[in-house]
Amino acid sequence: MKTKTILELLTLSSSLYILAKDTQLLEKISTLSEKGKDEINKIISESQLDENGNELEFVDKLILKIHEFKEELNEKIEERVIKFYKKINVAHLDEIKALNEKIEKSDMVIALLEARLNKLEAK
């Protein structure tokens, strides 16, 4: 009897937890949709002119905003990738090229020093 009661309580508590999470998710979706509505209303209400001085249509305004958001998203992704590379200490292609150039220069200096050393030994 006690085991059955414990199982029922666990089931009830897990159900309540799932309901609470669903409620939080719904609230978050509701908040985001309100923000989206406000942003769309803002886009519609502001007037933008094209190069001829004509007011842009809603679809054109929407396309411009999408391009702006795309640019912002690309910048944010690039920043995150750079931070991630630095965090995991992965060398970037530019850094690898710079290191290869330094190695080549060092090899040339070593070759010159060896030639000088051989010349001095020959005397």
C-alpha positions in Angstrom: 0.0 0.0 0.0 2.8 2.4 0.9 4.6 1.7 -2.4 1.5 2.4 -4.4 1.0 5.7 -2.5 4.6 6.7 -3.2 4.3 5.9 -6.9 1.1 7.9 -7.1 2.7 10.9 -5.4 5.8 10.6 -7.7 3.5 10.4 -10.8 1.5 13.4 -9.5 4.5 15.5 -8.8 6.1 14.7 -12.2 2.8 15.6 -13.9 2.7 18.9 -12.0 6.3 19.6 -13.0 5.5 19.0 -16.6 2.4 21.2 -16.4 4.5 24.0 -14.8 7.1 23.7 -17.6 4.4 23.8 -20.2 2.9 26.9 -18.6 6.3 28.6 -18.6 6.8 27.7 -22.2 3.4 29.1 -23.1 4.1 32.3 -21.2 7.4 32.7 -23.0 5.7 32.1 -26.4 3.0 34.6 -25.5 5.7 37.2 -24.6 7.6 36.6 -27.8 4.5 36.8 -29.9 3.5 40.1 -28.2 7.0 41.5 -29.0 6.7 40.2 -32.5 3.3 42.0 -32.9 4.8 45.2 -31.5 7.7 45.0 -33.9 5.5 44.3 -36.9 3.2 47.2 -35.9 6.3 49.4 -35.6 7.6 48.4 -39.0 4.2 49.1 -40.6 3.7 52.5 -38.9 7.1 54.0 -39.8 7.4 55.4 -43.3 10.4 54.6 -45.4 11.2 56.1 -48.7 13.0 54.6 -51.6 15.6 56.4 -53.8 12.8 58.0 -55.9 11.0 59.4 -52.8 8.1 57.0 -52.9 6.9 55.3 -49.8 7.8 51.7 -49.6 5.2 49.0 -49.4 4.8 46.7 -46.4 6.5 43.8 -48.2 9.5 46.0 -49.1 9.8 47.2 -45.6 9.6 43.6 -44.4 12.4 42.6 -46.8 14.6 45.5 -45.6 14.1 44.5 -42.0 14.9 40.9 -42.8 18.1 41.9 -44.4 19.0 44.0 -41.4 18.2 41.1 -39.0 20.3 38.8 -41.3 23.3 41.1 -41.0 22.9 41.3 -37.3 22.6 37.6 -37.0 25.7 37.0 -39.1 27.7 39.5 -36.9 26.6 37.8 -33.8 27.4 34.3 -35.1 30.8 35.5 -36.2 31.5 36.9 -32.7 30.3 33.7 -31.1 32.5 31.6 -33.3 35.5 33.7 -32.6 34.8 33.4 -28.8 34.4 29.7 -29.2 37.7 29.3 -31.1 39.5 31.3 -28.4 37.8 29.3 -25.7 38.8 25.9 -27.1 42.1 27.3 -28.3 41.8 26.4 -31.9 44.1 28.3 -34.2 42.4 30.4 -36.9 43.6 30.0 -40.5 45.2 33.5 -40.4 47.2 32.5 -37.3 48.4 29.3 -38.9 49.5 31.2 -42.0 51.4 33.8 -39.8 53.1 31.0 -37.9 54.1 29.3 -41.2 55.6 32.5 -42.4 57.6 32.9 -39.2 58.9 29.3 -39.6 60.0 30.1 -43.2 61.8 33.2 -42.1 63.4 31.3 -39.2 64.6 28.6 -41.7 66.1 31.2 -43.9 68.0 32.8 -41.0 69.2 29.4 -39.8 70.4 28.6 -43.4 72.3 32.0 -43.5 73.9 31.3 -40.1 74.9 27.8 -41.2 76.5 29.3 -44.3 78.4 31.8 -42.3 79.5 29.1 -39.8 80.7 26.9 -42.7 82.6 29.9 -44.2 84.2 30.6 -40.9 85.2 26.9 -40.4 86.7 26.8 -43.9 89.1 29.7 -43.1 
